Amino acid sequence: MTFKQTALVVVLAAVTAFGVSQYAGRGSTSPVSGVKKETAFERVMRTGTLRCGYYVFAPTTLRDPNTGALSGLSVDMMDEIGKNSGLKIEWTEETDFGNWHTGLAAGRFDAMCTPMWPDSHLARIVLFTRPMLFASINAYARFDDHRFDGNLAAINNPSVTIISYENNPAERIAKHFFPKAKIMTLPANSPGGLGAENVKLNKADIVLWDANGVFEFSKNNPQTIRNVDPSHPLKVMPFELLTRIDDPQLRDFLDVSLQELENSGVTNQLIDKWEQTPGSFFRVSQPYINEMK
């Protein structure tokens, strides 16, 4: 074989190897078989069923202790999405703040259908939809503790303990606004009212929460915690659904579905139905409203 022939063989082998590597890298899970893994969106379209993960948090998702039946704002909203799209909505797996991402990443369900508060920390591992609604996060102290009334800056003190939950946006909000305060972190799978219970029992001074969560806690614990500065919420948080980080098609489908409910007035009707105290939920503003005035 001549030098030119040898060089040609080497070049052709390199080009072939490059082509194989490029083909194998295009969304395939096995470079050997080249079989592409089915996305959640593709599975939903193939089966006609959207599998929901959820956690119990009033009034978005509630579970009847006797029958196990689910109800709430997000349940009604997903039912409406199912009707509009012709999909069956299956509430597949109950989760908590400690294990929801594991179930989603493993494909045990297609989307988190109880909304969550988005932030950039969680956006590294999941995709968030457009907002369903908004709610304000406020600082709550014991009912007889007036140290922070109208003075949120007083919370930023080493003598103050804020209670929160592991891997929860409220913990990151606390660290941002009150870096000098102590943070007592509860396990991620703790009951939603345990933070407020610790404030009530004087084990912590402040819990960051939204009005609906406080309303639910106060049903059995009247006049135990209160908003120290109602005029100045710490942050307004959107309530959004979640999909896997590698499944933008399903996220886009849910975006369109949620927008359809907003434009038809269904979202506002459901908020009116499930809002526990007037003004505790903020509606998504429509961009065309000013044009119609």
N, C-alpha and C positions, 0 to 999 in steps of 0.2 A: 504494500500500500504506500502510495506516495505521500509526501508531506501535505500536499493540498487536499488529498483524499482524507487523511487523518484529521486535518483541521476542520473539514466539512462535517465529518462525523461528530466531532466534539461540539460544534455549533448547533447541529440538529438535536443532539441529546440535551443540550442546555435549554433550547427553545421548548422542546417537548416537556421537560421537567417543569419549566416555568408555567406552561399552559395547564398542566395537571394540578399544580399547586394553586393556581388562580381559580380553577373550576371547583376544587375541593373546598376552597375558603368561602364560597358564595352561599352562606346560610346552611351548609350541610352539617350534620352532627357526626358523620363518619366519613373521613377522607377515603376509606377503602370502598364503601358501598355507594357513597354520594347521595344517600337518602336524606331528604330534607325533613326536619322535625316539624310536625304540625303545630301551628300557633294556636293560642286559645281562641282567637277570632275565627280561624278556620274550623276548629272543632265545634264552636257554637253554631256556625252557619251549616255545618254538616249534620249536626244532631238536632238543631232547632231548640236547644236548651242552653240557657245561661246559668251557670252554677255560681251561687253567691256564698262568699264567706261573710260572717257578721259577728258583731259583739253586741251585747245588751247594753243600751244606753238610752234612757228616756229623754225626749219622746220620739227619737228617731227609730229605734228598734226595741220593742218590748216583747217579753215572752211570758205567757200565762203559766203560773207555777203549777197549775193543776192539769192542764191539757197540753202544755208545750207549744201552743199555737202562737205564732208571731204576729205582731201588729206594729203600727207606728208610721211615722212620716216616710222613712226610707222604704218600708215594705209597700206602702201604697204607691210610692213613686216608681219603684221597680215593677209593680203590677201594671201600671200605666204604660211603662216602656215595653213590657211584654205584649200588651194589647196592641199598641201601635205598630210594633215590629213583627208581630206574629211569632214571637219566641215564648217558650215556656220558661218561667223563672223558678229555679230550684234553690231553696235555701239549704245549702249542703253541709256547711260546717260552722259551728260556733267557735269563735276564737277569743283571745284577749290581747292586751297590748304586749304580752310577752311572746306570743307565738303566731300572730297573724301573718307575719312576713314569711315564716317557714312554710305555712300552708299554701300561700300564694305562689311562692317560688317553686314549690314542688308540684304545682299544677293540680292540687286537690280541689281547688275551685278556681274560677276564671277571673273574678273581680271581688274586691271588698265593697259590699253593697251597703254597709253602714258607713256613713261619711266620716272622714277624719280631718284633722287640721293639718294643712300642708306646711312644710318648711323646707329649706334647702338641704337640711341634713337628711330628711327622708327622701327627698327627690333624687338622691344619689342611687337609690335602690328600687324605686317604684315610679310609675307615672301617675299623675293626678289629672282628673277631669276638670272641666269648667265648674265653677261654684254652683251648688244647689241653692245656697242661701249663706248668710253671714251671721255671726254672733260675737258679742264683745266679751273679752276676758277681763275680769275685774279681780281686785284684791279683797278677800273676805277675812275678817277677824272675828274673835268671840264677840258675842252680842254686847257684853259689858266692857269691852276693851276700846277705849276712845283715844289711844295714843296716836293713831294714824288718820283720824278724821280729817278729811280735806287736805291731807298732807302725805302723799305717797312717798315723798323723799325720806320721810322718817323711817320707812321700812328698810332703807339701805343702811343698815347698822349691824355690826357684829353681834349685838345682843339679841337680834331678831332671827327667829327660825321660820323659814318658809318650807312647807311640806309639798312634795310633788311625787311623780311616778317616774320610774326608770324609762328612758327612751320615749318620753312624752314631750311634745312641743312646749307644754307649760313649764317644764323644768328649764328649757333653754330660754324661755321668756324671763323666768326668774333670774337666771344668771346674767342676762343682758341688762335688765333694769335695776337689779339690786345686787351688784357684784360683791358688796361687803357683807351681805346677810348670809347666815348659815342656810344650807339646803339640806333638808332631811328627805332622803329618797326612799320611797316605798317600792317593793317589787312590782314589775310591770303588770303582773296578773292580779294585783290587789283589787278588791271591789272599788267601784267608782266613788263611793261615799266615804272611804276610809280616811282620805286626806282631811275632809271636813270633820270627821269624828275625832281625829287627833287634835285639831284646833279646839273643838268643843271641850275635850278633856285636858286642855292646857299643856299638851305635849308639843305643840307648835303654835306659832303666833298667826301665821298667814297661810291661806290656801288660795291659789289662783284658779278660777273656775268661771263658767258661764252661768247665766241666770237660770237656764232650764235645769242644769244639774243641781243647783242650789235649791230650786223649787222642789225637786223630787226628794232631796235630802230633808228639807224642812217639813215635809208632810209628817214624818215621825219624829222630827227634832225641831219643834217650833221655837223661834226666838233663841237660837243657839249661835248662829253666825250671821254676819251682815256685811254688806258692801260698804267699805270705809270711805269711798269717794265715787259715788254714782256718776258724777259729771265728767269723770276722767277715766274712761276704760284704758287699760294698759295697751291693748291691741285688739283690733277687729279681725277675726279669723274666718276664712271661708270654710264651708263644709263641702268636701269633695270626695268622690269615689276614687278607687285606686285599681290599677291594673299592673301586670308585670312590666318591668323596665324594658323588656324586649318585645312588647306587644302593642305598638302604637295604633294598629288598626282597630283593636277593641276599644282603646281609649277614645279614638276618633268617633267610633260608632256611638259610644255613650255620650260624648260631647253633643253630637247632633240630636240624640234622643232627649237629653236634658234641655237643649235649646227649644226643641219642639214643644215640650211641656210648658216652658216659660212663655213662648209666643202664643200658646192657646189659652193661657190663664190658669192652667191646671196646677202649676206650682204654687201660685198664690192661694188657690183654694185649699190645697193640702196644708200649707202653712197656717192658714186660718183655722183649719180643723185641729191641728196638733200643737200649735203654740200654747205653752202652758201659762205664760203671763204676757200680757200685751206689750209689744215692743222688744221682746227678748230675742226675736229673730228679725234680721234685716233682709229685705227682698233684694234680688239682683236688679240693678237699675238697667232699664232698656235704653239703648242709644238713640232711639227715634222719638222718645217722649217729648223732648224740647221742640222738635220739629212740628209736632202736632198741636202745640199750644197756640 
